[in-house]
Amino acid sequence: MHRNAQLSGKVSSPERGIDDLLASVNTGFSCKMCGSCCALDVQITESDLMRIESRFPAQVAKVNRLRERGPEQDGKLYSTLFADASGKVRCIFLEGNRCSVHEAKPLQCRLYPFFPIQINSVQSLVSSSDDLIFAVSLTGKRYVVSVNQDCAGVHTSPPSLDWRDLVLLWEQHEMECEEATR
């Protein structure tokens, strides 16, 4: 379900209201290939690693490097961050400002800069206006969609996003993370 709204643009104040962090139906995204998000600590699953291996045999050495370093969070999730030759800490799969595994990139990366949040987690903080996107998954869970307004690719022109697909991708990511931590 979509509710119409217009974003007021990027907000950089640390005192942002939660509504300023949520997406509207006018929130769009076009990757600027700046590589900024590739400096974030992405926790990926074994399923992510297997997807990368099967689609990109040339990246197997990097996948093996992640496995050799071992999982970090809860003993099953792998961080993609490594120091490059210059000492800059970035995603191991970033080459220049391009993702070398873009077509099979980890689920968490495919979602960025959007992250669904179950409405019951934030209901008391969210305004009751008709300004926000509310999506319902196949399992019946209700979500609002947060957006990283600091991402250079976020804009306020009509998006080519299917918010329900984004929520389904999020649920797939959560399921893989739960399986990884068992």
Phi, psi and omega in degrees: 000134180246143172239137185284143177196164176237129175284147181272008181103188182285140179239121183251002180291137177292348180263027179303144171280161182297327179299331178289345181260001183253149182278153173243174179293347177263005179279120179245172179209131173224114182301131180265001179056036181277339179081001182299319181292340182282002173260000178278150180279102180265127177263117183245159184260170174299324177299320176299314181298318180294321176299316180295313179303316185288327181272333186227078180305331179292345181262005183302322179299320179290320177299316179296325177297320176296316180294322179295320178293329176093162180290157182248298188275125179057017176075006183225344183257141185253137174273138180273355186281133175217153174280131177277185184302330181272358181092357179285131181272119183212174178297137180298336182267000179279127177235110190070235174248022182241143177282123181283351180235030189311314183290344178230026184299155182305151182304318181299323178289323179296331180282329188301138009266021183253143177217114176293144178232129178300131186301325181294341178284334186229009188307319182289343182264342185269137178295160180265014181288171178270025188272347193247161175274131172238127180238144179244128181277174177297334180276357178090358177289142178258138183230151160253159183246119177273158181220138176279101183292346179278350178290128182296340182273355180281133180215175184247033173257163185307127181279161172251045184251142171254106186299326179294320176298322178299317179295319179296321177296319178299316180294326176296317178298314179299319179297316179296321178294318177298317179296322182293330184266006177281000000 
